[in-house]
Amino acid sequence: MLACEAFVPGLPTGVSRSLLGVTLNGDTSSSAPSLTSDLAVRTRGDFPILNGRKLGEKKIPLVYLDSAATSQKPQQVIDRITHYYQQLNANVHRGAHTLSREATAAYEDAREKVRAFVQAPSREEIVFTSGATEAINLIVQTYGRENLKTGDEVVLTVVEHHANLVPWQMLAKEKGFTIKYAKVNRDTGALDLEHFASLLSSKTKMVGFQHVSNVLAAINPVEEMVEMVRTASPTAKIVLDACQSVPHMPVNVQKLGVDFLVASGHKMCAPTGIGFLWGKLDLLNSMPPYQGGGEMIDEVTLEGSTFQPSPARFEAGTPAIAQAVGLGAAIDYLNVIGMENIEKCEMELGQYLYDRLSEVPGITIIGPKSNRVGLAAFHHESIHPSDLSSFLDMDGVAIRAGHHCCQPLHTELGFSHSARASLAFYNTRE
């Protein structure tokens, strides 16, 4: 088993340990001993789906190696969502009755948990969205639409997820600005930072890139890249896709120095249909609304409307209340384990995955050899990724096969598809 020294940090204020209930040697008291073995041993019991699945008449173990696509959900999060629907269900920000006030408090408490989780200066900088895809589209269709024009340049990378490519391409077709793409360094297997820097100029108005690649497994040096952007174009705005970093390592938006950050809840033990945008408050309040409707308005007359400041101006209509509460519960759960502990264990487990895959004849592992997160996309010289995924599924092993929403990257690397095994703290070496 993977040995990880770990500890149990204090619970966030007001969180019930009995409700959270992370499995720690059967001891959930504040005096629980330090963890000395694999986090998976301590937490797997919290994930009902990992008990196995039915295959015909027999039950087979589930080896879930697809957490980069979506993470599994602990019982504590499932219970919190159920509790919301059973005990708190009401619309938020709209009613004076007790149930509405309690639902509003739960919803806004989740926003505060997100703020603290990414160490944002203000809760008004946290906008709930349906996920990272909507968050990027919000940025593109508000700040981008308002500020980009013919002659401007947006710098992205070939490594990006389609969600950080397609919205920019759609707006570029309409507005006439130019998109430039940084390439991969074939020698290192990571992003080519020299090429990235060469694309930056005074014409650069926006820059977007991943914190962690969902194919290369590489951790981009965000602070270094931010410094490159600020030097070449001080007023350019930087969008960071943190979908593969926020669930797996501590993230501090103030230290990273970017202008916007997006993430999806379903990759961090939370429900689907919820994610968030963090943005600097002055930027958010300078941006026009994304959608019109209830909640985002200040005053409405037949002659026109005025709008609330962030975050309300970007959250039109009834929000995903239960999903936000679930996201808050997921953050509570991750905080009890400790993001430093999750990062350490997953990095070690990811290196073990890389080393063992490297021993298999005919396999090419995509990405750098070191400084990797816990995932490995790979290609076999004689087995199609889809076939491999199907064969493994017969034995209860779930991996991803395809281009992982990164077709340009696969084209750049000379592969049409790849297989991908991606890990979380509930996986073991076995």
N, C-alpha and C positions, 0 to 999 in steps of 0.2 A: 504494500500500500504506500501511497505517497505520504510522506511525513511532512507535516507543516506545523510549526509552532504558531499558535494563534491564541487570541484572547477574546473575551466577551466584553465589548464596550458597553457603557451605560445606555439605557434605553432613552429615546427622546422623551421630553417632558410630556406627561399625560398619557403615555402609551401603557396599556395593560400588558404585563408580561404573560399573564395567563391567556390573553387573547392572541398574543403574538406566538408564543409557544414553540420557539425554535428548539429542535431536539438536541440537547447538549448532555450526553451521558445520562439522560433521564433526569437531569437536574436543571430546572429553569429558574433557580433562585439567584439572587445577586452575588452569592458566594460560590458560584459554580467554579470548579478548577479550570486552569488554562487548558485549552485544547492542545493535544500533542499528536494527533493522528489525522488522517485524511478528512477534509471537510465533508466529503461525500458520505462517509460512514456516519457522520453526525447529522446529516440533513436529508438523506435519501428518503427516510421515513415520512418526511413532510410532503412528499410528492406522490400522490396516490397512483398516478399513471405509470410510474416507474416500477410498480409491482409486477408488471407484465401485461400481456394481452392475449386474447383468445385467437387461436389459429385452428380453425376447424373445431375439433372436439377437445383439443388440448390447450393448455395455457403455456406460453413461452415467455421467457424474460424479455424485457425491452431494453435494448442498448441504444439509447437516444443520443445520436451524434449529429444533431442538426439545430443546435441552439443559436447559431448565427441567423437562422431563418426565423425562429421564434423559440423563446425559452419555455420550459415547463413552469407550471404555477403551483406554489406550495398551498397546502390546505389552509394555512393562515390567511392567505389572500382570498381564497374561495370563500372562507367563512366570513371575512369582512364584507365582501360583496353581498352575500346572503343576508347578513345582519342589516346592511343598509336597506335592502328591499323589504325586509320583514319589519324593521323598526323605525326607519327614518324616511321612507320614500315620500318625497314631496318635491315641488319645483323650488329652485333656488333664487334668491335675490328678489322674490316677487311677493311673498306672503308675510303677514305679520303674525300668523298663527305659530304655535310652538313647533309643529313638525317642520314647517318651512324654515324656521330659524335654525333648527338643529341640522337639517340637510345642508343649509347654506354654510353653517359652521364646519361641517365635515368636508364639504367641497373646498372651502377656502383653506382649511387645515392642510389638505393635500397639496395645495399650491405652495404653502409655506414649507412643507417637507421637500418639495422639489427645489425650492430656492436654497434651502440649507444643503441639500445633497450636492448641488453644483456650485455652492458657495457664491451665489449671486448677491449683489448688494441690496436688492430690493425685491419684494414679492410682486410688485407691479411690473417687473421685468419678465415674469413667467406667464406665458400665454398657452393655455391648453388647446391642443389641436387633436385631430384624429390620429396623428402619427407624424413621423418625420417627413413623409411625402407631402402632406398638407402644409407642414411648416415651411418647407422650401418653396412650395407654390405660393404661400402667403407672402414671403419675402420678395419673390420674383414679381408677383402681380401688384404689389404695393410699392415698396421702395424701388424695385427695378423699373416698373412701368413709369413711375414718377420721374426717375432720374437718368435713365439710359436713353441714348439717342445715337443717330448715325455719326460715325467717327469715334465713338467710344469703344473700349475693349473690355471684355470679360475673360479672365483667365481661370480655366478649370484644368482637370487632368484626365488622362485616358483611363485612370484607375477608378473613376467615379461610378457609383451606383447610378442606374438610369434616372432615379429620382432627382439627382443633382446634375443631370445632363438635359433631359427632355424639356423641362420647364424653361430653361435658358434658351434652348434652341427655338422653341415656339415663340418666345418674346423677341428674339433676334430677327426672326423672319418678318415680324411685324414692325419692329423699330429700326432695323438696319444696322445695329451695332455688330461688332466682330467678336467671335469667340476663339480663343487660342487654347491649345491643350498641351500640357506638360507630359512628357513621355516617361517610360520606365527605363531605368538603367539596367541594361542586360547583364552587366558584370555583377552588380549587387543584388539584383532581383527586387529592388525597391524603387520608389519614385526618383527620377533623375532631378536632383535639386539644382544642378547647374543649368539644365534646360528650363526648369521652372523659373529661375531667376532671370534668364535671358528673355523671357516673354513679358516681363514686367516693365512698364514704362509710365510716363506721365499720362498716357492715354488710358491706362488701366483704371477702371471705375469700380469693378467688383471682382472678387476672387473667391472661389469655392473649392474646398477639398475635404477629404475624409481625415478624421483623426486616426482611425485604424482601418486598413483595407479589409473588406469582407472576402477577398480572394487571395491577395498576397500575404495576409496576416501581418503585414508590416505596420509598425507604429511610426507615423510621420512626426518629425521634429517640429511641432506646431509653433513653438515660440521662435525658433530660428526662421521658419517660413514667414511668420508675421513680421519679423524684423526686416526681411527682404522686401515685403510688400510696402511697409511703412517708409523704407528708404527710397524706393522707386516712385511711389505714389502715395503721399501721406494721407490723402483724403479718400482713398479707395476703401471700400467696405469688405470685410472678410466674413464668409459664411463657413462654419465648421459643421460637417456631418459627423456627429458623435454617437451614431447608433451602435457601433461596435466597441466603443470605449466606455461610455457611461455605465453599462452593466458589469464591466469587468475590471475597472481600476478607478481610483479616486480621480475626480475631475474638478478643477477649480477654474471657472470661467474668467475670473479676474487675473489669475496668473497666466493663462493662455494668451490673453490679449486680443482675442477676436471680437468682432462686433455682433455676430449672431451665432447661436449654437442650436442644433436641432437633435432630437432623440425620440425614439419610439418606446412606449411602455411595454409592449408585448415581448421585447427582447430582454427585459429586465425583471422578469417574474410577475409582471402586471398583466391585466387583460388586454385583448385586442381592442382597437378603436380609440386608443388614448395615446397621446404623446405630448411633447411640449416644444415650444420655441422660447429660447432665452434671447433677449436683445437688450442692448444698452437703452436705458429709459428715454433719453433724449431722441434717439433714433425712432423708437417705437411711437412716441408721441408726435413725431414729424410725419409719420406715414399715414396715408389715407386708409379708411376701413377696407377690409377684405370682402366682407359681405354685409348687406343691409338687413335690418330686422329688429326684433325686440332685443332688449338688454344693452345693445351697443350705442344707444342714442342718449343724448342729453335732453333735447327738446325736438318735437316734431310738430310742424304746422303744415297746412296745405301748400305753403309757399316754399318750404324747404326744411332741412333738418340740421341739427348740430350733434356732435358725437362725444362720447365719453373718452377719457384718456385711457391708456393701456392699463390693464389688459382687457377691460370690458369692450373697447371698440373693436376688438378682433374676435369676440366670442358672441356672435349674433345667435339668437334663438336659445332654446333649451339645450344646455351642454350635455356632454356625456358624464353625468353626475356619478353614477355607480362606478364607471370605469376610472374616473379620477380618484374616487375613494379607494378603489383597488390599487391604483398606482401608489397612493400614499401608504397603503398597507405593505406593498412590495418594498418600498423604500425603508419602512420600519424593519422589515425582515432582513434586508441586505445590511442595514446598519448594525443589527445585532451581531451578525456574522463578522462584519468589518470589511470594508472595501480593500484595505491593505492586505488582509488575509486572503480574500478572494483573488486578488491580483497575483500574489505570491504563489498560491497553489495552482492557479490556472496556467501561469507562465511555466512552472515546472512540468505540469502535466502536458502542456502543449509541446514542450521540448522533447518529452518522452514520446509523444505521438510522432513528431518529426523524425526522431532517431529510429523508431521501429519501422516506420514506412520506408525510410531510406534503405532498409535492409531487404526490401522486396524487389526482386529483379523486374525490370521493365517499367518501373514507376519513375516519373518526373514530378517532383514536388515544386509547385509554383511559389515564388517569393524568396526572400532572403533566408540564409541559413541560421541567423541568430536575431535577437531582438524581435521575436515573434510572439503573437498572442496565441491562445489555445485553439487554433484552427489550422487545417492544412487542406488546400485545394491541390489536386494531383491528377495526372494523366497517365494511363497505362498504354503501352505501345500496341497491345493487341486486344484489349477489352474496352468496349464503348462504355462511357460513364453510366448511361441509362441501364445497360445490361448489368453492370456491376451493382448498381443500386438495387435492382430487382432481385438479383441473386442473394445479396446480403439481407434484404427484407424478409426473405423466406426463413432466415434464421433469427429474425427479430432485431436486426441491426438497421437503424434508420440513418442514412446519409443523404446528402443533397447531390443531385446530378443535373447538369445544365450549364448555363452561362452565368448563373447567380445574379442576374440583372446587371451584368457587366460585359455586354457584347463587345464594345470597342477594346476593352482590355484583352479579352481572349483573342480578338483579331490581331492585336499588336503582338501578342505572345506566340501566335501561330497555332492556336487551338480553337476548335469550334465550341467545345464543351470541356468541362472537367468534373471530376467528382470532388466532394468536399466533406470532410469530417470536422465538425466544430463542437467545442467542449464548453462545459460550465462546471461550476464547483461541485455539482452532484454526480459527475462522472468519476470513475476510478481507473487505475492503470489496467486492471483486468478487462 
